[in-house]
Amino acid sequence: MKILIASDLHFPVINGVATFSRNLARGLAARGHEVLVIAPSQTGRKYKEVDVNHVVTRTAAIPFPFYQNIRVSLTPAREVKKIINDFEPDVIHIQMLMWIGQAAMKIGNKNGIPIVSTNHAMPENLMDNLKLLAPLARPINYMLTEYGRRFHSKSDFVTLPTQSAINMFKASKKMKVPLKAISNGIDLNEFNVGEASAKVYKKFGIPTDLPIITFVGRLDAEKHIPVLIRAFKKVLESVPAHLLIVGDGGEANNLKLLVSDLDLRSNVTFTGRVNEEDKKDLHRMGTVFAMPSPMELQSIATLEAMASGMPVVAVDAGALVELCHSNKNGYLCELDNVDEIAEALVKIIRNPKLREKFSKKSLEIANKNDLQHTLDQFIEIYTNLIK
């Protein structure tokens, strides 16, 4: 099968969309399918590259001012048309409803190519990072939701990563296209239980004699990381611990200032952006993983932590309820409730037997989100659409 993946966000960008589109491409190619990815250039100019077992064609792109380290292709239609016509895919899988996704949808529809589209984001995710537009949030959210409905209605099959995500996707009620929840999935061979290497502790200056609370993800406004930092301040009133924040983003400097203002500089480590090998090690060193973000449609980072055997403290919002089962593999807390989050973290840190129980359940839930099962489902959808 010849499969074209169109993604406006793709590796080396680090976020859920980019991670999923790359995992999907590599997984499908490993199954013997011919895979081509269209994604924005990382240099500005168009070029091709090989990513392990498939080709990535990069379209001309410019920096995107609202997020760090992201480039976007604003006028890729001619490039995308040539790529699709030359490759002649059996099916197109669109990851984003931005410019490359729009061009792929239009050309795929015109050429009669079956199209699968996956919705990875909600309008609120964008609005949290565009503070100047806050007074217009409601009408803009409505327009973006309506645009999403119209865009995805042009495909032949729509997926979201969880049932909760489908319930949050307001446009789904008006859509006539088949809609299914399919986990983003993670490679369980890559993330597993084990000891973090001593060199990673040394590389990032992380203490080896303290419980570690970890957060992995983008450091952007919608992640609500200040809530976690304030909760951590309260944790220290009860137990010694260290907070590990892995990732980078537009709020990085503000978060470091908050840590300084709260006199926590010696208690918090910011790693910045890390490579994949270091990320696996950093997941393993945690005592408990914390996710304060309310707008997760699944949260690959939380899944990776769970596959590494971590108990989870998360907020009762978005799709996190499908990963964090309260009192089974962690605790769900009220959104932005600093006291409740701190209390949950302390309970897990103080009780080794509870940690062991939660760890086993996290592994059990993570195993149900194996990337191989995700690949099986998408291959079945592609095959049925082609028939």
KETI-832947 format. One record per residue (C-alpha): residue number from 0; x, y, z. Coordinates in nm, 3 decimals. Example, Ala and Ser with C-alpha at 12.3 -4.5 7.8 and 13.67 -1.06 7.14 Angstrom:
<pts>
seq:0&x:1.230&y:-0.450&z:0.780
seq:1&x:1.367&y:-0.106&z:0.714
</pts>
This chain:
<pts>
seq:0&x:0.000&y:0.000&z:0.000
seq:1&x:0.126&y:0.351&z:-0.085
seq:2&x:0.041&y:0.583&z:0.205
seq:3&x:0.093&y:0.958&z:0.209
seq:4&x:0.097&y:1.134&z:0.547
seq:5&x:0.043&y:1.510&z:0.541
seq:6&x:0.149&y:1.680&z:0.864
seq:7&x:0.200&y:2.052&z:0.930
seq:8&x:0.379&y:1.951&z:1.251
seq:9&x:0.640&y:1.678&z:1.226
seq:10&x:0.970&y:1.569&z:1.377
seq:11&x:1.198&y:1.735&z:1.488
seq:12&x:0.909&y:1.941&z:1.633
seq:13&x:0.821&y:1.794&z:1.971
seq:14&x:0.449&y:1.773&z:2.045
seq:15&x:0.174&y:1.515&z:2.024
seq:16&x:0.095&y:1.565&z:1.654
seq:17&x:0.458&y:1.547&z:1.546
seq:18&x:0.529&y:1.242&z:1.760
seq:19&x:0.223&y:1.055&z:1.638
seq:20&x:0.277&y:1.130&z:1.268
seq:21&x:0.638&y:1.010&z:1.290
seq:22&x:0.550&y:0.696&z:1.488
seq:23&x:0.274&y:0.620&z:1.237
seq:24&x:0.505&y:0.665&z:0.938
seq:25&x:0.782&y:0.452&z:1.084
seq:26&x:0.539&y:0.184&z:1.200
seq:27&x:0.361&y:0.158&z:0.865
seq:28&x:0.692&y:0.142&z:0.676
seq:29&x:0.813&y:-0.132&z:0.911
seq:30&x:0.502&y:-0.331&z:0.811
seq:31&x:0.618&y:-0.318&z:0.446
seq:32&x:0.408&y:-0.026&z:0.321
seq:33&x:0.557&y:0.252&z:0.108
seq:34&x:0.522&y:0.570&z:0.313
seq:35&x:0.584&y:0.931&z:0.214
seq:36&x:0.546&y:1.221&z:0.460
seq:37&x:0.488&y:1.583&z:0.356
seq:38&x:0.599&y:1.826&z:0.627
seq:39&x:0.738&y:2.182&z:0.655
seq:40&x:1.108&y:2.241&z:0.593
seq:41&x:1.334&y:2.294&z:0.893
seq:42&x:1.573&y:2.515&z:0.696
seq:43&x:1.321&y:2.721&z:0.500
seq:44&x:1.401&y:2.558&z:0.166
seq:45&x:1.237&y:2.246&z:0.025
seq:46&x:1.429&y:1.917&z:0.035
seq:47&x:1.392&y:1.541&z:0.085
seq:48&x:1.531&y:1.322&z:0.361
seq:49&x:1.514&y:0.962&z:0.474
seq:50&x:1.389&y:0.898&z:0.829
seq:51&x:1.501&y:0.541&z:0.906
seq:52&x:1.262&y:0.357&z:0.671
seq:53&x:1.058&y:0.619&z:0.484
seq:54&x:1.098&y:0.944&z:0.292
seq:55&x:1.002&y:1.287&z:0.425
seq:56&x:0.950&y:1.559&z:0.165
seq:57&x:0.991&y:1.906&z:0.316
seq:58&x:0.803&y:2.202&z:0.170
seq:59&x:0.932&y:2.562&z:0.181
seq:60&x:0.850&y:2.712&z:0.521
seq:61&x:0.890&y:3.016&z:0.745
seq:62&x:0.912&y:3.050&z:1.128
seq:63&x:0.578&y:3.048&z:1.312
seq:64&x:0.582&y:3.343&z:1.557
seq:65&x:0.347&y:3.200&z:1.821
seq:66&x:0.543&y:2.885&z:1.908
seq:67&x:0.914&y:2.821&z:1.947
seq:68&x:1.106&y:2.604&z:1.699
seq:69&x:0.812&y:2.560&z:1.460
seq:70&x:0.808&y:2.639&z:1.089
seq:71&x:0.498&y:2.646&z:0.871
seq:72&x:0.433&y:2.628&z:0.497
seq:73&x:0.189&y:2.906&z:0.411
seq:74&x:0.155&y:2.845&z:0.035
seq:75&x:0.241&y:2.479&z:-0.026
seq:76&x:-0.039&y:2.395&z:-0.274
seq:77&x:0.183&y:2.366&z:-0.586
seq:78&x:0.447&y:2.164&z:-0.403
seq:79&x:0.189&y:1.935&z:-0.244
seq:80&x:0.013&y:1.883&z:-0.578
seq:81&x:0.338&y:1.775&z:-0.747
seq:82&x:0.433&y:1.546&z:-0.458
seq:83&x:0.094&y:1.373&z:-0.461
seq:84&x:0.086&y:1.341&z:-0.842
seq:85&x:0.438&y:1.197&z:-0.850
seq:86&x:0.383&y:0.955&z:-0.558
seq:87&x:0.030&y:0.846&z:-0.661
seq:88&x:-0.075&y:0.731&z:-0.312
seq:89&x:-0.347&y:0.475&z:-0.249
seq:90&x:-0.459&y:0.670&z:0.057
seq:91&x:-0.383&y:1.006&z:0.224
seq:92&x:-0.374&y:1.053&z:0.603
seq:93&x:-0.395&y:1.418&z:0.713
seq:94&x:-0.272&y:1.511&z:1.062
seq:95&x:-0.354&y:1.882&z:1.078
seq:96&x:-0.606&y:2.120&z:0.923
seq:97&x:-0.339&y:2.381&z:0.850
seq:98&x:-0.185&y:2.467&z:0.514
seq:99&x:-0.028&y:2.136&z:0.411
seq:100&x:-0.339&y:1.956&z:0.536
seq:101&x:-0.564&y:2.192&z:0.340
seq:102&x:-0.366&y:2.141&z:0.019
seq:103&x:-0.360&y:1.762&z:0.062
seq:104&x:-0.736&y:1.757&z:0.125
seq:105&x:-0.813&y:1.963&z:-0.185
seq:106&x:-0.586&y:1.766&z:-0.417
seq:107&x:-0.686&y:1.431&z:-0.271
seq:108&x:-1.056&y:1.514&z:-0.317
seq:109&x:-0.995&y:1.631&z:-0.675
seq:110&x:-0.799&y:1.316&z:-0.763
seq:111&x:-1.046&y:1.079&z:-0.595
seq:112&x:-0.792&y:0.950&z:-0.341
seq:113&x:-0.939&y:0.812&z:-0.014
seq:114&x:-0.862&y:1.045&z:0.278
seq:115&x:-0.835&y:0.978&z:0.651
seq:116&x:-0.804&y:1.283&z:0.877
seq:117&x:-0.708&y:1.284&z:1.246
seq:118&x:-0.805&y:1.569&z:1.474
seq:119&x:-0.533&y:1.635&z:1.734
seq:120&x:-0.625&y:1.978&z:1.871
seq:121&x:-0.899&y:2.196&z:2.011
seq:122&x:-0.936&y:2.572&z:1.946
seq:123&x:-0.875&y:2.637&z:2.317
seq:124&x:-0.517&y:2.507&z:2.282
seq:125&x:-0.438&y:2.787&z:2.040
seq:126&x:-0.627&y:3.058&z:2.226
seq:127&x:-0.438&y:2.993&z:2.551
seq:128&x:-0.121&y:3.100&z:2.370
seq:129&x:-0.268&y:3.408&z:2.197
seq:130&x:-0.339&y:3.621&z:2.502
seq:131&x:-0.401&y:3.940&z:2.301
seq:132&x:-0.706&y:3.775&z:2.147
seq:133&x:-0.855&y:3.667&z:2.482
seq:134&x:-1.152&y:3.911&z:2.461
seq:135&x:-1.248&y:3.747&z:2.130
seq:136&x:-1.198&y:3.389&z:2.249
seq:137&x:-1.562&y:3.277&z:2.228
seq:138&x:-1.636&y:3.388&z:1.870
seq:139&x:-1.292&y:3.271&z:1.753
seq:140&x:-1.344&y:2.931&z:1.918
seq:141&x:-1.679&y:2.902&z:1.741
seq:142&x:-1.528&y:2.990&z:1.403
seq:143&x:-1.241&y:2.745&z:1.447
seq:144&x:-1.482&y:2.470&z:1.555
seq:145&x:-1.701&y:2.531&z:1.251
seq:146&x:-1.394&y:2.537&z:1.027
seq:147&x:-1.283&y:2.204&z:1.177
seq:148&x:-1.622&y:2.051&z:1.103
seq:149&x:-1.618&y:2.163&z:0.741
seq:150&x:-1.259&y:2.052&z:0.693
seq:151&x:-1.296&y:1.702&z:0.838
seq:152&x:-1.630&y:1.653&z:0.659
seq:153&x:-1.435&y:1.648&z:0.331
seq:154&x:-1.246&y:1.335&z:0.433
seq:155&x:-1.372&y:0.977&z:0.411
seq:156&x:-1.294&y:0.878&z:0.770
seq:157&x:-1.212&y:1.083&z:1.081
seq:158&x:-1.027&y:0.966&z:1.391
seq:159&x:-0.946&y:1.118&z:1.730
seq:160&x:-0.714&y:0.959&z:1.988
seq:161&x:-0.975&y:0.892&z:2.260
seq:162&x:-1.350&y:0.873&z:2.312
seq:163&x:-1.316&y:1.172&z:2.545
seq:164&x:-1.161&y:1.364&z:2.256
seq:165&x:-1.462&y:1.278&z:2.040
seq:166&x:-1.695&y:1.402&z:2.315
seq:167&x:-1.493&y:1.727&z:2.334
seq:168&x:-1.499&y:1.767&z:1.955
seq:169&x:-1.815&y:1.977&z:1.932
seq:170&x:-1.819&y:1.957&z:1.553
seq:171&x:-1.863&y:1.578&z:1.563
seq:172&x:-2.238&y:1.610&z:1.633
seq:173&x:-2.295&y:1.767&z:1.291
seq:174&x:-2.066&y:1.538&z:1.092
seq:175&x:-2.184&y:1.256&z:0.869
seq:176&x:-1.837&y:1.111&z:0.810
seq:177&x:-1.747&y:0.791&z:1.005
seq:178&x:-1.575&y:0.885&z:1.332
seq:179&x:-1.366&y:0.653&z:1.550
seq:180&x:-1.143&y:0.677&z:1.858
seq:181&x:-0.799&y:0.527&z:1.790
seq:182&x:-0.518&y:0.571&z:2.040
seq:183&x:-0.207&y:0.754&z:1.923
seq:184&x:-0.024&y:0.457&z:2.069
seq:185&x:0.335&y:0.428&z:2.187
seq:186&x:0.613&y:0.182&z:2.108
seq:187&x:0.625&y:-0.039&z:2.415
seq:188&x:0.969&y:-0.160&z:2.308
seq:189&x:1.100&y:0.194&z:2.350
seq:190&x:0.938&y:0.285&z:2.685
seq:191&x:0.961&y:0.033&z:2.964
seq:192&x:1.042&y:-0.012&z:3.331
seq:193&x:1.408&y:0.013&z:3.427
seq:194&x:1.675&y:0.215&z:3.602
seq:195&x:1.779&y:0.549&z:3.458
seq:196&x:2.146&y:0.565&z:3.365
seq:197&x:2.385&y:0.742&z:3.601
seq:198&x:2.513&y:0.960&z:3.317
seq:199&x:2.169&y:1.120&z:3.269
seq:200&x:2.148&y:1.216&z:3.636
seq:201&x:2.493&y:1.371&z:3.601
seq:202&x:2.421&y:1.535&z:3.264
seq:203&x:2.123&y:1.733&z:3.396
seq:204&x:2.238&y:1.770&z:3.758
seq:205&x:1.945&y:1.574&z:3.903
seq:206&x:1.977&y:1.449&z:4.263
seq:207&x:1.986&y:1.073&z:4.310
seq:208&x:1.873&y:1.071&z:4.674
seq:209&x:1.531&y:1.239&z:4.644
seq:210&x:1.187&y:1.141&z:4.510
seq:211&x:1.146&y:1.291&z:4.161
seq:212&x:0.820&y:1.449&z:4.037
seq:213&x:0.837&y:1.468&z:3.657
seq:214&x:0.662&y:1.665&z:3.389
seq:215&x:0.741&y:1.606&z:3.020
seq:216&x:0.593&y:1.821&z:2.745
seq:217&x:0.575&y:2.161&z:2.583
seq:218&x:0.623&y:2.454&z:2.817
seq:219&x:0.328&y:2.652&z:2.683
seq:220&x:0.037&y:2.831&z:2.847
seq:221&x:-0.227&y:2.561&z:2.796
seq:222&x:-0.021&y:2.312&z:2.998
seq:223&x:-0.087&y:2.501&z:3.327
seq:224&x:0.264&y:2.427&z:3.457
seq:225&x:0.260&y:2.718&z:3.709
seq:226&x:-0.008&y:2.519&z:3.895
seq:227&x:0.231&y:2.223&z:3.923
seq:228&x:0.516&y:2.446&z:4.043
seq:229&x:0.297&y:2.601&z:4.314
seq:230&x:0.175&y:2.255&z:4.416
seq:231&x:0.537&y:2.140&z:4.438
seq:232&x:0.611&y:2.428&z:4.674
seq:233&x:0.345&y:2.284&z:4.906
seq:234&x:0.481&y:1.930&z:4.863
seq:235&x:0.811&y:2.045&z:5.013
seq:236&x:0.627&y:2.143&z:5.330
seq:237&x:0.554&y:1.771&z:5.387
seq:238&x:0.828&y:1.568&z:5.215
seq:239&x:1.166&y:1.629&z:5.051
seq:240&x:1.144&y:1.600&z:4.672
seq:241&x:1.274&y:1.736&z:4.342
seq:242&x:1.075&y:1.863&z:4.043
seq:243&x:1.197&y:1.769&z:3.696
seq:244&x:1.054&y:1.969&z:3.403
seq:245&x:1.147&y:1.826&z:3.064
seq:246&x:1.081&y:2.024&z:2.747
seq:247&x:1.083&y:2.372&z:2.602
seq:248&x:0.829&y:2.629&z:2.487
seq:249&x:0.707&y:2.985&z:2.494
seq:250&x:0.657&y:2.992&z:2.872
seq:251&x:1.001&y:2.856&z:2.966
seq:252&x:1.145&y:3.190&z:3.086
seq:253&x:0.828&y:3.278&z:3.282
seq:254&x:0.835&y:2.939&z:3.454
seq:255&x:1.199&y:2.986&z:3.553
seq:256&x:1.112&y:3.329&z:3.695
seq:257&x:0.828&y:3.175&z:3.897
seq:258&x:1.064&y:2.909&z:4.033
seq:259&x:1.306&y:3.185&z:4.131
seq:260&x:1.032&y:3.395&z:4.292
seq:261&x:0.922&y:3.094&z:4.500
seq:262&x:1.285&y:3.031&z:4.605
seq:263&x:1.286&y:2.686&z:4.441
seq:264&x:1.588&y:2.712&z:4.216
seq:265&x:1.778&y:2.435&z:4.396
seq:266&x:1.467&y:2.212&z:4.398
seq:267&x:1.371&y:2.229&z:4.029
seq:268&x:1.556&y:2.113&z:3.718
seq:269&x:1.469&y:2.245&z:3.371
seq:270&x:1.630&y:2.019&z:3.111
seq:271&x:1.517&y:2.211&z:2.805
seq:272&x:1.465&y:2.010&z:2.489
seq:273&x:1.616&y:1.661&z:2.508
seq:274&x:1.688&y:1.382&z:2.260
seq:275&x:1.482&y:1.063&z:2.249
seq:276&x:1.731&y:0.847&z:2.440
seq:277&x:1.757&y:1.096&z:2.725
seq:278&x:1.378&y:1.130&z:2.735
seq:279&x:1.339&y:0.754&z:2.792
seq:280&x:1.587&y:0.770&z:3.081
seq:281&x:1.421&y:1.076&z:3.233
seq:282&x:1.084&y:0.898&z:3.231
seq:283&x:1.238&y:0.605&z:3.422
seq:284&x:1.387&y:0.816&z:3.702
seq:285&x:1.056&y:0.961&z:3.817
seq:286&x:0.875&y:0.865&z:4.136
seq:287&x:0.547&y:1.008&z:4.007
seq:288&x:0.445&y:1.178&z:3.682
seq:289&x:0.234&y:1.495&z:3.695
seq:290&x:0.015&y:1.633&z:3.416
seq:291&x:-0.168&y:1.959&z:3.508
seq:292&x:-0.289&y:2.034&z:3.152
seq:293&x:-0.669&y:2.036&z:3.099
seq:294&x:-0.665&y:2.025&z:2.720
seq:295&x:-0.510&y:1.685&z:2.646
seq:296&x:-0.685&y:1.483&z:2.376
seq:297&x:-0.479&y:1.187&z:2.496
seq:298&x:-0.129&y:1.291&z:2.619
seq:299&x:0.147&y:1.081&z:2.467
seq:300&x:0.387&y:1.201&z:2.738
seq:301&x:0.158&y:1.058&z:3.009
seq:302&x:0.135&y:0.729&z:2.818
seq:303&x:0.515&y:0.713&z:2.791
seq:304&x:0.549&y:0.773&z:3.165
seq:305&x:0.293&y:0.500&z:3.240
seq:306&x:0.475&y:0.257&z:3.010
seq:307&x:0.785&y:0.338&z:3.216
seq:308&x:0.597&y:0.232&z:3.530
seq:309&x:0.506&y:0.572&z:3.669
seq:310&x:0.204&y:0.649&z:3.890
seq:311&x:0.018&y:0.955&z:3.762
seq:312&x:-0.130&y:1.267&z:3.917
seq:313&x:-0.344&y:1.448&z:3.660
seq:314&x:-0.634&y:1.689&z:3.639
seq:315&x:-0.988&y:1.567&z:3.585
seq:316&x:-1.020&y:1.732&z:3.243
seq:317&x:-0.983&y:1.651&z:2.876
seq:318&x:-0.904&y:1.289&z:2.801
seq:319&x:-0.674&y:1.230&z:3.098
seq:320&x:-0.952&y:1.036&z:3.273
seq:321&x:-0.891&y:0.757&z:3.019
seq:322&x:-0.528&y:0.725&z:3.130
seq:323&x:-0.532&y:0.821&z:3.498
seq:324&x:-0.783&y:0.602&z:3.683
seq:325&x:-0.821&y:0.761&z:4.024
seq:326&x:-0.713&y:0.536&z:4.313
seq:327&x:-0.597&y:0.270&z:4.065
seq:328&x:-0.285&y:0.409&z:3.895
seq:329&x:-0.282&y:0.756&z:4.049
seq:330&x:-0.511&y:1.043&z:4.138
seq:331&x:-0.732&y:1.276&z:3.935
seq:332&x:-0.751&y:1.623&z:4.084
seq:333&x:-0.972&y:1.926&z:4.033
seq:334&x:-0.840&y:2.157&z:3.762
seq:335&x:-0.590&y:2.414&z:3.898
seq:336&x:-0.645&y:2.296&z:4.256
seq:337&x:-0.294&y:2.347&z:4.395
seq:338&x:-0.372&y:2.197&z:4.737
seq:339&x:-0.534&y:1.883&z:4.598
seq:340&x:-0.252&y:1.821&z:4.350
seq:341&x:0.009&y:1.867&z:4.625
seq:342&x:-0.178&y:1.628&z:4.857
seq:343&x:-0.197&y:1.362&z:4.584
seq:344&x:0.175&y:1.389&z:4.510
seq:345&x:0.264&y:1.359&z:4.879
seq:346&x:0.044&y:1.049&z:4.923
seq:347&x:0.227&y:0.869&z:4.642
seq:348&x:0.574&y:0.979&z:4.751
seq:349&x:0.518&y:0.870&z:5.111
seq:350&x:0.373&y:0.525&z:5.038
seq:351&x:0.602&y:0.275&z:4.855
seq:352&x:0.333&y:0.003&z:4.850
seq:353&x:0.086&y:0.244&z:4.692
seq:354&x:0.346&y:0.341&z:4.432
seq:355&x:0.400&y:-0.024&z:4.345
seq:356&x:0.027&y:-0.084&z:4.310
seq:357&x:-0.022&y:0.226&z:4.093
seq:358&x:0.284&y:0.137&z:3.883
seq:359&x:0.143&y:-0.207&z:3.793
seq:360&x:-0.190&y:-0.055&z:3.689
seq:361&x:-0.015&y:0.215&z:3.480
seq:362&x:0.168&y:-0.060&z:3.291
seq:363&x:-0.158&y:-0.249&z:3.238
seq:364&x:-0.331&y:0.059&z:3.092
seq:365&x:-0.027&y:0.151&z:2.879
seq:366&x:-0.022&y:-0.200&z:2.730
seq:367&x:-0.369&y:-0.138&z:2.586
seq:368&x:-0.225&y:0.155&z:2.390
seq:369&x:0.045&y:-0.038&z:2.207
seq:370&x:0.142&y:0.126&z:1.875
seq:371&x:0.106&y:-0.210&z:1.698
seq:372&x:-0.265&y:-0.219&z:1.778
seq:373&x:-0.297&y:0.140&z:1.651
seq:374&x:-0.127&y:0.040&z:1.325
seq:375&x:-0.362&y:-0.258&z:1.285
seq:376&x:-0.665&y:-0.031&z:1.308
seq:377&x:-0.539&y:0.229&z:1.063
seq:378&x:-0.432&y:-0.035&z:0.810
seq:379&x:-0.781&y:-0.185&z:0.829
seq:380&x:-0.937&y:0.160&z:0.767
seq:381&x:-0.703&y:0.233&z:0.475
seq:382&x:-0.773&y:-0.107&z:0.317
seq:383&x:-1.151&y:-0.072&z:0.345
seq:384&x:-1.144&y:0.279&z:0.196
seq:385&x:-0.933&y:0.166&z:-0.098
seq:386&x:-1.172&y:-0.123&z:-0.165
</pts>
